[in-house]
Amino acid sequence: MDVKVFFASFAAIFLAELADKTQLVGLGMTAKTQKPLSVFLGSICGYILVTAISIALGFLLSKHLKPEFIRYGGATIFILIGVLILLDIV
């Protein structure tokens, strides 16, 4: 295992996930259900699945596309989703 890659990905994900809608969903569900352990475990399972899918896709795409194309494609999709949310289309 590459420790530098581990800590770089940990820091990137940790900082990217702070105060995003995933956090707000967890906060809201815990407040509504009063079952923090169930929300915690469900959140972890959901995030594990989403992360596994994104890592698998990244690995498969890296076999056929340059990393720059993947990065720019992801940025474009991110911006597009933001615009759609601002326009209240999504």
PDB file of N, CA, C and O in Angstrom, chain B, residues numbered from 101:
ATOM      1  N   MET B 101       0.850  -1.186   0.000  1.00  0.00           N
ATOM      2  CA  MET B 101       0.000   0.000   0.000  1.00  0.00           C
ATOM      3  C   MET B 101       0.891   1.243   0.000  1.00  0.00           C
ATOM      4  O   MET B 101       1.890   1.315   0.716  1.00  0.00           O
ATOM      5  N   ASP B 102       0.510   2.194  -0.803  1.00  0.00           N
ATOM      6  CA  ASP B 102       1.237   3.459  -0.888  1.00  0.00           C
ATOM      7  C   ASP B 102       0.646   4.431   0.141  1.00  0.00           C
ATOM      8  O   ASP B 102      -0.469   4.924  -0.030  1.00  0.00           O
ATOM      9  N   VAL B 103       1.399   4.697   1.202  1.00  0.00           N
ATOM     10  CA  VAL B 103       0.916   5.532   2.307  1.00  0.00           C
ATOM     11  C   VAL B 103       0.637   6.961   1.853  1.00  0.00           C
ATOM     12  O   VAL B 103      -0.318   7.582   2.321  1.00  0.00           O
ATOM     13  N   LYS B 104       1.463   7.490   0.945  1.00  0.00           N
ATOM     14  CA  LYS B 104       1.248   8.847   0.448  1.00  0.00           C
ATOM     15  C   LYS B 104      -0.090   8.947  -0.288  1.00  0.00           C
ATOM     16  O   LYS B 104      -0.831   9.912  -0.102  1.00  0.00           O
ATOM     17  N   VAL B 105      -0.397   7.956  -1.117  1.00  0.00           N
ATOM     18  CA  VAL B 105      -1.675   7.951  -1.849  1.00  0.00           C
ATOM     19  C   VAL B 105      -2.828   7.798  -0.864  1.00  0.00           C
ATOM     20  O   VAL B 105      -3.866   8.445  -1.008  1.00  0.00           O
ATOM     21  N   PHE B 106      -2.642   6.939   0.139  1.00  0.00           N
ATOM     22  CA  PHE B 106      -3.686   6.743   1.155  1.00  0.00           C
ATOM     23  C   PHE B 106      -4.032   8.065   1.840  1.00  0.00           C
ATOM     24  O   PHE B 106      -5.199   8.450   1.907  1.00  0.00           O
ATOM     25  N   PHE B 107      -3.010   8.753   2.345  1.00  0.00           N
ATOM     26  CA  PHE B 107      -3.273  10.000   3.069  1.00  0.00           C
ATOM     27  C   PHE B 107      -3.750  11.121   2.143  1.00  0.00           C
ATOM     28  O   PHE B 107      -4.549  11.959   2.558  1.00  0.00           O
ATOM     29  N   ALA B 108      -3.281  11.146   0.920  1.00  0.00           N
ATOM     30  CA  ALA B 108      -3.764  12.154  -0.031  1.00  0.00           C
ATOM     31  C   ALA B 108      -5.234  11.933  -0.345  1.00  0.00           C
ATOM     32  O   ALA B 108      -6.007  12.890  -0.383  1.00  0.00           O
ATOM     33  N   SER B 109      -5.633  10.680  -0.571  1.00  0.00           N
ATOM     34  CA  SER B 109      -7.053  10.407  -0.863  1.00  0.00           C
ATOM     35  C   SER B 109      -7.912  10.631   0.375  1.00  0.00           C
ATOM     36  O   SER B 109      -9.031  11.132   0.271  1.00  0.00           O
ATOM     37  N   PHE B 110      -7.392  10.261   1.555  1.00  0.00           N
ATOM     38  CA  PHE B 110      -8.129  10.518   2.793  1.00  0.00           C
ATOM     39  C   PHE B 110      -8.388  12.010   2.970  1.00  0.00           C
ATOM     40  O   PHE B 110      -9.516  12.424   3.234  1.00  0.00           O
ATOM     41  N   ALA B 111      -7.343  12.809   2.824  1.00  0.00           N
ATOM     42  CA  ALA B 111      -7.478  14.257   3.009  1.00  0.00           C
ATOM     43  C   ALA B 111      -8.416  14.857   1.968  1.00  0.00           C
ATOM     44  O   ALA B 111      -9.253  15.698   2.296  1.00  0.00           O
ATOM     45  N   ALA B 112      -8.279  14.428   0.715  1.00  0.00           N
ATOM     46  CA  ALA B 112      -9.133  14.974  -0.352  1.00  0.00           C
ATOM     47  C   ALA B 112     -10.599  14.641  -0.103  1.00  0.00           C
ATOM     48  O   ALA B 112     -11.459  15.515  -0.209  1.00  0.00           O
ATOM     49  N   ILE B 113     -10.889  13.394   0.224  1.00  0.00           N
ATOM     50  CA  ILE B 113     -12.286  12.986   0.465  1.00  0.00           C
ATOM     51  C   ILE B 113     -12.822  13.657   1.723  1.00  0.00           C
ATOM     52  O   ILE B 113     -13.953  14.144   1.728  1.00  0.00           O
ATOM     53  N   PHE B 114     -12.035  13.688   2.778  1.00  0.00           N
ATOM     54  CA  PHE B 114     -12.484  14.302   4.027  1.00  0.00           C
ATOM     55  C   PHE B 114     -12.859  15.763   3.812  1.00  0.00           C
ATOM     56  O   PHE B 114     -13.931  16.202   4.230  1.00  0.00           O
ATOM     57  N   LEU B 115     -11.981  16.511   3.165  1.00  0.00           N
ATOM     58  CA  LEU B 115     -12.248  17.938   2.939  1.00  0.00           C
ATOM     59  C   LEU B 115     -13.391  18.150   1.950  1.00  0.00           C
ATOM     60  O   LEU B 115     -14.182  19.080   2.112  1.00  0.00           O
ATOM     61  N   ALA B 116     -13.488  17.302   0.930  1.00  0.00           N
ATOM     62  CA  ALA B 116     -14.554  17.458  -0.067  1.00  0.00           C
ATOM     63  C   ALA B 116     -15.928  17.144   0.524  1.00  0.00           C
ATOM     64  O   ALA B 116     -16.933  17.716   0.103  1.00  0.00           O
ATOM     65  N   GLU B 117     -15.968  16.244   1.490  1.00  0.00           N
ATOM     66  CA  GLU B 117     -17.250  15.820   2.042  1.00  0.00           C
ATOM     67  C   GLU B 117     -17.745  16.684   3.201  1.00  0.00           C
ATOM     68  O   GLU B 117     -18.898  16.559   3.612  1.00  0.00           O
ATOM     69  N   LEU B 118     -16.898  17.547   3.727  1.00  0.00           N
ATOM     70  CA  LEU B 118     -17.343  18.390   4.841  1.00  0.00           C
ATOM     71  C   LEU B 118     -18.487  19.295   4.404  1.00  0.00           C
ATOM     72  O   LEU B 118     -18.388  19.995   3.396  1.00  0.00           O
ATOM     73  N   ALA B 119     -19.561  19.275   5.165  1.00  0.00           N
ATOM     74  CA  ALA B 119     -20.715  20.155   4.971  1.00  0.00           C
ATOM     75  C   ALA B 119     -21.336  20.045   3.585  1.00  0.00           C
ATOM     76  O   ALA B 119     -21.846  21.037   3.065  1.00  0.00           O
ATOM     77  N   ASP B 120     -21.305  18.867   2.979  1.00  0.00           N
ATOM     78  CA  ASP B 120     -21.999  18.707   1.702  1.00  0.00           C
ATOM     79  C   ASP B 120     -23.389  18.124   1.970  1.00  0.00           C
ATOM     80  O   ASP B 120     -23.774  17.924   3.122  1.00  0.00           O
ATOM     81  N   LYS B 121     -24.124  17.858   0.915  1.00  0.00           N
ATOM     82  CA  LYS B 121     -25.505  17.396   1.115  1.00  0.00           C
ATOM     83  C   LYS B 121     -25.574  16.029   1.783  1.00  0.00           C
ATOM     84  O   LYS B 121     -26.574  15.721   2.431  1.00  0.00           O
ATOM     85  N   THR B 122     -24.540  15.199   1.646  1.00  0.00           N
ATOM     86  CA  THR B 122     -24.521  13.922   2.342  1.00  0.00           C
ATOM     87  C   THR B 122     -24.542  14.143   3.856  1.00  0.00           C
ATOM     88  O   THR B 122     -25.252  13.448   4.583  1.00  0.00           O
ATOM     89  N   GLN B 123     -23.768  15.102   4.314  1.00  0.00           N
ATOM     90  CA  GLN B 123     -23.739  15.425   5.736  1.00  0.00           C
ATOM     91  C   GLN B 123     -25.103  15.951   6.200  1.00  0.00           C
ATOM     92  O   GLN B 123     -25.576  15.613   7.285  1.00  0.00           O
ATOM     93  N   LEU B 124     -25.713  16.770   5.371  1.00  0.00           N
ATOM     94  CA  LEU B 124     -27.022  17.329   5.731  1.00  0.00           C
ATOM     95  C   LEU B 124     -28.098  16.244   5.785  1.00  0.00           C
ATOM     96  O   LEU B 124     -28.994  16.292   6.628  1.00  0.00           O
ATOM     97  N   VAL B 125     -28.005  15.264   4.881  1.00  0.00           N
ATOM     98  CA  VAL B 125     -28.961  14.153   4.909  1.00  0.00           C
ATOM     99  C   VAL B 125     -28.790  13.353   6.201  1.00  0.00           C
ATOM    100  O   VAL B 125     -29.776  13.009   6.853  1.00  0.00           O
ATOM    101  N   GLY B 126     -27.548  13.059   6.569  1.00  0.00           N
ATOM    102  CA  GLY B 126     -27.296  12.337   7.816  1.00  0.00           C
ATOM    103  C   GLY B 126     -27.798  13.096   9.029  1.00  0.00           C
ATOM    104  O   GLY B 126     -28.397  12.518   9.935  1.00  0.00           O
ATOM    105  N   LEU B 127     -27.547  14.396   9.038  1.00  0.00           N
ATOM    106  CA  LEU B 127     -28.013  15.232  10.133  1.00  0.00           C
ATOM    107  C   LEU B 127     -29.539  15.213  10.223  1.00  0.00           C
ATOM    108  O   LEU B 127     -30.110  15.044  11.301  1.00  0.00           O
ATOM    109  N   GLY B 128     -30.185  15.390   9.071  1.00  0.00           N
ATOM    110  CA  GLY B 128     -31.651  15.410   9.048  1.00  0.00           C
ATOM    111  C   GLY B 128     -32.268  14.078   9.418  1.00  0.00           C
ATOM    112  O   GLY B 128     -33.246  14.030  10.164  1.00  0.00           O
ATOM    113  N   MET B 129     -31.704  12.996   8.902  1.00  0.00           N
ATOM    114  CA  MET B 129     -32.258  11.670   9.216  1.00  0.00           C
ATOM    115  C   MET B 129     -32.076  11.329  10.688  1.00  0.00           C
ATOM    116  O   MET B 129     -32.958  10.727  11.300  1.00  0.00           O
ATOM    117  N   THR B 130     -30.940  11.709  11.256  1.00  0.00           N
ATOM    118  CA  THR B 130     -30.716  11.445  12.677  1.00  0.00           C
ATOM    119  C   THR B 130     -31.676  12.257  13.534  1.00  0.00           C
ATOM    120  O   THR B 130     -32.232  11.748  14.507  1.00  0.00           O
ATOM    121  N   ALA B 131     -31.866  13.509  13.173  1.00  0.00           N
ATOM    122  CA  ALA B 131     -32.800  14.355  13.932  1.00  0.00           C
ATOM    123  C   ALA B 131     -34.219  13.817  13.835  1.00  0.00           C
ATOM    124  O   ALA B 131     -34.961  13.840  14.818  1.00  0.00           O
ATOM    125  N   LYS B 132     -34.605  13.330  12.649  1.00  0.00           N
ATOM    126  CA  LYS B 132     -35.975  12.840  12.446  1.00  0.00           C
ATOM    127  C   LYS B 132     -36.216  11.496  13.128  1.00  0.00           C
ATOM    128  O   LYS B 132     -37.250  11.296  13.767  1.00  0.00           O
ATOM    129  N   THR B 133     -35.258  10.572  12.992  1.00  0.00           N
ATOM    130  CA  THR B 133     -35.476   9.214  13.495  1.00  0.00           C
ATOM    131  C   THR B 133     -35.024   9.004  14.933  1.00  0.00           C
ATOM    132  O   THR B 133     -35.495   8.090  15.611  1.00  0.00           O
ATOM    133  N   GLN B 134     -34.102   9.859  15.402  1.00  0.00           N
ATOM    134  CA  GLN B 134     -33.508   9.681  16.732  1.00  0.00           C
ATOM    135  C   GLN B 134     -32.811   8.323  16.866  1.00  0.00           C
ATOM    136  O   GLN B 134     -32.754   7.749  17.953  1.00  0.00           O
ATOM    137  N   LYS B 135     -32.286   7.820  15.752  1.00  0.00           N
ATOM    138  CA  LYS B 135     -31.572   6.544  15.724  1.00  0.00           C
ATOM    139  C   LYS B 135     -30.199   6.745  15.087  1.00  0.00           C
ATOM    140  O   LYS B 135     -29.974   6.331  13.950  1.00  0.00           O
ATOM    141  N   PRO B 136     -29.279   7.383  15.822  1.00  0.00           N
ATOM    142  CA  PRO B 136     -27.986   7.720  15.232  1.00  0.00           C
ATOM    143  C   PRO B 136     -27.168   6.518  14.772  1.00  0.00           C
ATOM    144  O   PRO B 136     -26.490   6.602  13.748  1.00  0.00           O
ATOM    145  N   LEU B 137     -27.213   5.416  15.489  1.00  0.00           N
ATOM    146  CA  LEU B 137     -26.427   4.249  15.089  1.00  0.00           C
ATOM    147  C   LEU B 137     -26.924   3.682  13.764  1.00  0.00           C
ATOM    148  O   LEU B 137     -26.118   3.327  12.904  1.00  0.00           O
ATOM    149  N   SER B 138     -28.231   3.594  13.591  1.00  0.00           N
ATOM    150  CA  SER B 138     -28.796   3.087  12.329  1.00  0.00           C
ATOM    151  C   SER B 138     -28.450   4.012  11.168  1.00  0.00           C
ATOM    152  O   SER B 138     -28.097   3.548  10.084  1.00  0.00           O
ATOM    153  N   VAL B 139     -28.550   5.309  11.392  1.00  0.00           N
ATOM    154  CA  VAL B 139     -28.203   6.271  10.344  1.00  0.00           C
ATOM    155  C   VAL B 139     -26.710   6.188  10.042  1.00  0.00           C
ATOM    156  O   VAL B 139     -26.314   6.240   8.878  1.00  0.00           O
ATOM    157  N   PHE B 140     -25.880   6.061  11.070  1.00  0.00           N
ATOM    158  CA  PHE B 140     -24.436   5.951  10.901  1.00  0.00           C
ATOM    159  C   PHE B 140     -24.078   4.721  10.068  1.00  0.00           C
ATOM    160  O   PHE B 140     -23.321   4.823   9.102  1.00  0.00           O
ATOM    161  N   LEU B 141     -24.616   3.567  10.435  1.00  0.00           N
ATOM    162  CA  LEU B 141     -24.299   2.334   9.717  1.00  0.00           C
ATOM    163  C   LEU B 141     -24.851   2.350   8.291  1.00  0.00           C
ATOM    164  O   LEU B 141     -24.182   1.898   7.362  1.00  0.00           O
ATOM    165  N   GLY B 142     -26.056   2.861   8.116  1.00  0.00           N
ATOM    166  CA  GLY B 142     -26.631   2.973   6.774  1.00  0.00           C
ATOM    167  C   GLY B 142     -25.828   3.921   5.905  1.00  0.00           C
ATOM    168  O   GLY B 142     -25.622   3.659   4.721  1.00  0.00           O
ATOM    169  N   SER B 143     -25.372   5.027   6.489  1.00  0.00           N
ATOM    170  CA  SER B 143     -24.553   5.995   5.753  1.00  0.00           C
ATOM    171  C   SER B 143     -23.228   5.379   5.325  1.00  0.00           C
ATOM    172  O   SER B 143     -22.787   5.563   4.191  1.00  0.00           O
ATOM    173  N   ILE B 144     -22.598   4.651   6.236  1.00  0.00           N
ATOM    174  CA  ILE B 144     -21.330   4.003   5.915  1.00  0.00           C
ATOM    175  C   ILE B 144     -21.513   3.003   4.776  1.00  0.00           C
ATOM    176  O   ILE B 144     -20.725   2.988   3.831  1.00  0.00           O
ATOM    177  N   CYS B 145     -22.544   2.173   4.862  1.00  0.00           N
ATOM    178  CA  CYS B 145     -22.793   1.174   3.806  1.00  0.00           C
ATOM    179  C   CYS B 145     -23.055   1.854   2.460  1.00  0.00           C
ATOM    180  O   CYS B 145     -22.528   1.424   1.434  1.00  0.00           O
ATOM    181  N   GLY B 146     -23.857   2.897   2.463  1.00  0.00           N
ATOM    182  CA  GLY B 146     -24.131   3.624   1.220  1.00  0.00           C
ATOM    183  C   GLY B 146     -22.877   4.250   0.644  1.00  0.00           C
ATOM    184  O   GLY B 146     -22.649   4.205  -0.565  1.00  0.00           O
ATOM    185  N   TYR B 147     -22.060   4.836   1.515  1.00  0.00           N
ATOM    186  CA  TYR B 147     -20.840   5.482   1.027  1.00  0.00           C
ATOM    187  C   TYR B 147     -19.822   4.460   0.536  1.00  0.00           C
ATOM    188  O   TYR B 147     -19.109   4.713  -0.435  1.00  0.00           O
ATOM    189  N   ILE B 148     -19.751   3.313   1.197  1.00  0.00           N
ATOM    190  CA  ILE B 148     -18.856   2.250   0.733  1.00  0.00           C
ATOM    191  C   ILE B 148     -19.247   1.817  -0.674  1.00  0.00           C
ATOM    192  O   ILE B 148     -18.383   1.661  -1.536  1.00  0.00           O
ATOM    193  N   LEU B 149     -20.537   1.620  -0.913  1.00  0.00           N
ATOM    194  CA  LEU B 149     -21.000   1.178  -2.229  1.00  0.00           C
ATOM    195  C   LEU B 149     -20.703   2.230  -3.305  1.00  0.00           C
ATOM    196  O   LEU B 149     -20.191   1.899  -4.374  1.00  0.00           O
ATOM    197  N   VAL B 150     -21.021   3.481  -3.023  1.00  0.00           N
ATOM    198  CA  VAL B 150     -20.766   4.557  -3.986  1.00  0.00           C
ATOM    199  C   VAL B 150     -19.274   4.687  -4.266  1.00  0.00           C
ATOM    200  O   VAL B 150     -18.871   4.876  -5.414  1.00  0.00           O
ATOM    201  N   THR B 151     -18.461   4.588  -3.231  1.00  0.00           N
ATOM    202  CA  THR B 151     -17.011   4.690  -3.399  1.00  0.00           C
ATOM    203  C   THR B 151     -16.475   3.515  -4.212  1.00  0.00           C
ATOM    204  O   THR B 151     -15.635   3.700  -5.093  1.00  0.00           O
ATOM    205  N   ALA B 152     -16.959   2.309  -3.918  1.00  0.00           N
ATOM    206  CA  ALA B 152     -16.509   1.134  -4.673  1.00  0.00           C
ATOM    207  C   ALA B 152     -16.847   1.269  -6.153  1.00  0.00           C
ATOM    208  O   ALA B 152     -16.030   0.928  -7.008  1.00  0.00           O
ATOM    209  N   ILE B 153     -18.032   1.760  -6.459  1.00  0.00           N
ATOM    210  CA  ILE B 153     -18.437   1.953  -7.856  1.00  0.00           C
ATOM    211  C   ILE B 153     -17.549   3.002  -8.527  1.00  0.00           C
ATOM    212  O   ILE B 153     -17.099   2.802  -9.655  1.00  0.00           O
ATOM    213  N   SER B 154     -17.296   4.119  -7.838  1.00  0.00           N
ATOM    214  CA  SER B 154     -16.482   5.173  -8.453  1.00  0.00           C
ATOM    215  C   SER B 154     -15.036   4.712  -8.656  1.00  0.00           C
ATOM    216  O   SER B 154     -14.417   5.051  -9.664  1.00  0.00           O
ATOM    217  N   ILE B 155     -14.506   3.957  -7.724  1.00  0.00           N
ATOM    218  CA  ILE B 155     -13.137   3.445  -7.874  1.00  0.00           C
ATOM    219  C   ILE B 155     -13.062   2.439  -9.018  1.00  0.00           C
ATOM    220  O   ILE B 155     -12.124   2.473  -9.815  1.00  0.00           O
ATOM    221  N   ALA B 156     -14.046   1.544  -9.102  1.00  0.00           N
ATOM    222  CA  ALA B 156     -14.057   0.567 -10.196  1.00  0.00           C
ATOM    223  C   ALA B 156     -14.159   1.262 -11.553  1.00  0.00           C
ATOM    224  O   ALA B 156     -13.453   0.903 -12.495  1.00  0.00           O
ATOM    225  N   LEU B 157     -15.048   2.264 -11.647  1.00  0.00           N
ATOM    226  CA  LEU B 157     -15.173   3.016 -12.899  1.00  0.00           C
ATOM    227  C   LEU B 157     -13.892   3.761 -13.235  1.00  0.00           C
ATOM    228  O   LEU B 157     -13.464   3.774 -14.389  1.00  0.00           O
ATOM    229  N   GLY B 158     -13.281   4.377 -12.242  1.00  0.00           N
ATOM    230  CA  GLY B 158     -12.020   5.081 -12.471  1.00  0.00           C
ATOM    231  C   GLY B 158     -10.933   4.137 -12.955  1.00  0.00           C
ATOM    232  O   GLY B 158     -10.162   4.480 -13.851  1.00  0.00           O
ATOM    233  N   PHE B 159     -10.867   2.952 -12.367  1.00  0.00           N
ATOM    234  CA  PHE B 159      -9.869   1.969 -12.776  1.00  0.00           C
ATOM    235  C   PHE B 159     -10.122   1.501 -14.203  1.00  0.00           C
ATOM    236  O   PHE B 159      -9.191   1.407 -15.003  1.00  0.00           O
ATOM    237  N   LEU B 160     -11.380   1.208 -14.523  1.00  0.00           N
ATOM    238  CA  LEU B 160     -11.709   0.754 -15.880  1.00  0.00           C
ATOM    239  C   LEU B 160     -11.486   1.857 -16.915  1.00  0.00           C
ATOM    240  O   LEU B 160     -10.937   1.600 -17.986  1.00  0.00           O
ATOM    241  N   LEU B 161     -11.904   3.073 -16.601  1.00  0.00           N
ATOM    242  CA  LEU B 161     -11.727   4.179 -17.535  1.00  0.00           C
ATOM    243  C   LEU B 161     -10.249   4.493 -17.760  1.00  0.00           C
ATOM    244  O   LEU B 161      -9.853   4.891 -18.856  1.00  0.00           O
ATOM    245  N   SER B 162      -9.436   4.313 -16.719  1.00  0.00           N
ATOM    246  CA  SER B 162      -8.012   4.617 -16.853  1.00  0.00           C
ATOM    247  C   SER B 162      -7.309   3.684 -17.827  1.00  0.00           C
ATOM    248  O   SER B 162      -6.219   3.995 -18.308  1.00  0.00           O
ATOM    249  N   LYS B 163      -7.921   2.550 -18.119  1.00  0.00           N
ATOM    250  CA  LYS B 163      -7.349   1.611 -19.090  1.00  0.00           C
ATOM    251  C   LYS B 163      -7.528   2.120 -20.519  1.00  0.00           C
ATOM    252  O   LYS B 163      -6.787   1.728 -21.420  1.00  0.00           O
ATOM    253  N   HIS B 164      -8.530   3.005 -20.724  1.00  0.00           N
ATOM    254  CA  HIS B 164      -8.880   3.436 -22.075  1.00  0.00           C
ATOM    255  C   HIS B 164      -8.750   4.936 -22.315  1.00  0.00           C
ATOM    256  O   HIS B 164      -8.699   5.381 -23.462  1.00  0.00           O
ATOM    257  N   LEU B 165      -8.697   5.718 -21.236  1.00  0.00           N
ATOM    258  CA  LEU B 165      -8.667   7.177 -21.368  1.00  0.00           C
ATOM    259  C   LEU B 165      -7.502   7.758 -20.588  1.00  0.00           C
ATOM    260  O   LEU B 165      -7.065   7.185 -19.590  1.00  0.00           O
ATOM    261  N   LYS B 166      -7.006   8.883 -21.039  1.00  0.00           N
ATOM    262  CA  LYS B 166      -5.956   9.589 -20.312  1.00  0.00           C
ATOM    263  C   LYS B 166      -6.547  10.180 -19.026  1.00  0.00           C
ATOM    264  O   LYS B 166      -7.709  10.584 -19.008  1.00  0.00           O
ATOM    265  N   PRO B 167      -5.756  10.230 -17.957  1.00  0.00           N
ATOM    266  CA  PRO B 167      -6.256  10.800 -16.689  1.00  0.00           C
ATOM    267  C   PRO B 167      -6.767  12.234 -16.834  1.00  0.00           C
ATOM    268  O   PRO B 167      -7.717  12.620 -16.153  1.00  0.00           O
ATOM    269  N   GLU B 168      -6.151  13.021 -17.709  1.00  0.00           N
ATOM    270  CA  GLU B 168      -6.604  14.403 -17.900  1.00  0.00           C
ATOM    271  C   GLU B 168      -8.026  14.443 -18.447  1.00  0.00           C
ATOM    272  O   GLU B 168      -8.829  15.282 -18.038  1.00  0.00           O
ATOM    273  N   PHE B 169      -8.340  13.532 -19.378  1.00  0.00           N
ATOM    274  CA  PHE B 169      -9.679  13.487 -19.949  1.00  0.00           C
ATOM    275  C   PHE B 169     -10.709  13.120 -18.883  1.00  0.00           C
ATOM    276  O   PHE B 169     -11.799  13.690 -18.844  1.00  0.00           O
ATOM    277  N   ILE B 170     -10.358  12.166 -18.018  1.00  0.00           N
ATOM    278  CA  ILE B 170     -11.256  11.764 -16.935  1.00  0.00           C
ATOM    279  C   ILE B 170     -11.478  12.941 -15.983  1.00  0.00           C
ATOM    280  O   ILE B 170     -12.608  13.200 -15.569  1.00  0.00           O
ATOM    281  N   ARG B 171     -10.399  13.655 -15.635  1.00  0.00           N
ATOM    282  CA  ARG B 171     -10.502  14.796 -14.721  1.00  0.00           C
ATOM    283  C   ARG B 171     -11.366  15.904 -15.329  1.00  0.00           C
ATOM    284  O   ARG B 171     -12.255  16.433 -14.663  1.00  0.00           O
ATOM    285  N   TYR B 172     -11.106  16.257 -16.594  1.00  0.00           N
ATOM    286  CA  TYR B 172     -11.899  17.305 -17.243  1.00  0.00           C
ATOM    287  C   TYR B 172     -13.341  16.876 -17.463  1.00  0.00           C
ATOM    288  O   TYR B 172     -14.260  17.687 -17.348  1.00  0.00           O
ATOM    289  N   GLY B 173     -13.540  15.609 -17.778  1.00  0.00           N
ATOM    290  CA  GLY B 173     -14.908  15.093 -17.931  1.00  0.00           C
ATOM    291  C   GLY B 173     -15.672  15.164 -16.625  1.00  0.00           C
ATOM    292  O   GLY B 173     -16.836  15.563 -16.599  1.00  0.00           O
ATOM    293  N   GLY B 174     -15.010  14.773 -15.529  1.00  0.00           N
ATOM    294  CA  GLY B 174     -15.650  14.852 -14.215  1.00  0.00           C
ATOM    295  C   GLY B 174     -15.969  16.284 -13.826  1.00  0.00           C
ATOM    296  O   GLY B 174     -17.039  16.563 -13.286  1.00  0.00           O
ATOM    297  N   ALA B 175     -15.041  17.194 -14.100  1.00  0.00           N
ATOM    298  CA  ALA B 175     -15.273  18.606 -13.786  1.00  0.00           C
ATOM    299  C   ALA B 175     -16.440  19.157 -14.591  1.00  0.00           C
ATOM    300  O   ALA B 175     -17.254  19.920 -14.073  1.00  0.00           O
ATOM    301  N   THR B 176     -16.520  18.768 -15.862  1.00  0.00           N
ATOM    302  CA  THR B 176     -17.614  19.231 -16.719  1.00  0.00           C
ATOM    303  C   THR B 176     -18.958  18.732 -16.206  1.00  0.00           C
ATOM    304  O   THR B 176     -19.926  19.491 -16.142  1.00  0.00           O
ATOM    305  N   ILE B 177     -19.016  17.457 -15.840  1.00  0.00           N
ATOM    306  CA  ILE B 177     -20.264  16.891 -15.303  1.00  0.00           C
ATOM    307  C   ILE B 177     -20.638  17.591 -14.002  1.00  0.00           C
ATOM    308  O   ILE B 177     -21.809  17.896 -13.776  1.00  0.00           O
ATOM    309  N   PHE B 178     -19.651  17.848 -13.145  1.00  0.00           N
ATOM    310  CA  PHE B 178     -19.898  18.529 -11.874  1.00  0.00           C
ATOM    311  C   PHE B 178     -20.498  19.915 -12.112  1.00  0.00           C
ATOM    312  O   PHE B 178     -21.469  20.295 -11.458  1.00  0.00           O
ATOM    313  N   ILE B 179     -19.920  20.666 -13.046  1.00  0.00           N
ATOM    314  CA  ILE B 179     -20.423  22.005 -13.366  1.00  0.00           C
ATOM    315  C   ILE B 179     -21.827  21.915 -13.958  1.00  0.00           C
ATOM    316  O   ILE B 179     -22.702  22.704 -13.600  1.00  0.00           O
ATOM    317  N   LEU B 180     -22.046  20.964 -14.853  1.00  0.00           N
ATOM    318  CA  LEU B 180     -23.362  20.789 -15.471  1.00  0.00           C
ATOM    319  C   LEU B 180     -24.436  20.497 -14.422  1.00  0.00           C
ATOM    320  O   LEU B 180     -25.524  21.071 -14.469  1.00  0.00           O
ATOM    321  N   ILE B 181     -24.135  19.619 -13.491  1.00  0.00           N
ATOM    322  CA  ILE B 181     -25.099  19.302 -12.438  1.00  0.00           C
ATOM    323  C   ILE B 181     -25.360  20.550 -11.583  1.00  0.00           C
ATOM    324  O   ILE B 181     -26.504  20.809 -11.209  1.00  0.00           O
ATOM    325  N   GLY B 182     -24.314  21.322 -11.273  1.00  0.00           N
ATOM    326  CA  GLY B 182     -24.494  22.560 -10.520  1.00  0.00           C
ATOM    327  C   GLY B 182     -25.396  23.543 -11.235  1.00  0.00           C
ATOM    328  O   GLY B 182     -26.254  24.163 -10.607  1.00  0.00           O
ATOM    329  N   VAL B 183     -25.216  23.696 -12.544  1.00  0.00           N
ATOM    330  CA  VAL B 183     -26.062  24.598 -13.335  1.00  0.00           C
ATOM    331  C   VAL B 183     -27.509  24.098 -13.340  1.00  0.00           C
ATOM    332  O   VAL B 183     -28.442  24.888 -13.193  1.00  0.00           O
ATOM    333  N   LEU B 184     -27.688  22.799 -13.507  1.00  0.00           N
ATOM    334  CA  LEU B 184     -29.049  22.234 -13.498  1.00  0.00           C
ATOM    335  C   LEU B 184     -29.728  22.438 -12.151  1.00  0.00           C
ATOM    336  O   LEU B 184     -30.928  22.705 -12.090  1.00  0.00           O
ATOM    337  N   ILE B 185     -28.973  22.313 -11.085  1.00  0.00           N
ATOM    338  CA  ILE B 185     -29.539  22.549  -9.743  1.00  0.00           C
ATOM    339  C   ILE B 185     -29.899  24.020  -9.591  1.00  0.00           C
ATOM    340  O   ILE B 185     -30.964  24.344  -9.067  1.00  0.00           O
ATOM    341  N   LEU B 186     -29.022  24.917 -10.044  1.00  0.00           N
ATOM    342  CA  LEU B 186     -29.317  26.345  -9.947  1.00  0.00           C
ATOM    343  C   LEU B 186     -30.559  26.716 -10.742  1.00  0.00           C
ATOM    344  O   LEU B 186     -31.336  27.571 -10.317  1.00  0.00           O
ATOM    345  N   LEU B 187     -30.752  26.081 -11.887  1.00  0.00           N
ATOM    346  CA  LEU B 187     -31.919  26.358 -12.723  1.00  0.00           C
ATOM    347  C   LEU B 187     -33.153  25.588 -12.246  1.00  0.00           C
ATOM    348  O   LEU B 187     -34.227  25.689 -12.838  1.00  0.00           O
ATOM    349  N   ASP B 188     -32.985  24.826 -11.177  1.00  0.00           N
ATOM    350  CA  ASP B 188     -34.071  24.021 -10.572  1.00  0.00           C
ATOM    351  C   ASP B 188     -34.634  23.003 -11.572  1.00  0.00           C
ATOM    352  O   ASP B 188     -35.839  22.754 -11.598  1.00  0.00           O
ATOM    353  N   ILE B 189     -33.754  22.420 -12.390  1.00  0.00           N
ATOM    354  CA  ILE B 189     -34.151  21.402 -13.353  1.00  0.00           C
ATOM    355  C   ILE B 189     -34.014  20.010 -12.742  1.00  0.00           C
ATOM    356  O   ILE B 189     -34.755  19.092 -13.095  1.00  0.00           O
ATOM    357  N   VAL B 190     -33.067  19.864 -11.829  1.00  0.00           N
ATOM    358  CA  VAL B 190     -32.834  18.548 -11.192  1.00  0.00           C
ATOM    359  C   VAL B 190     -33.451  18.545  -9.823  1.00  0.00           C
ATOM    360  O   VAL B 190     -33.374  17.542  -9.114  1.00  0.00           O
TER     361      VAL B 190
END
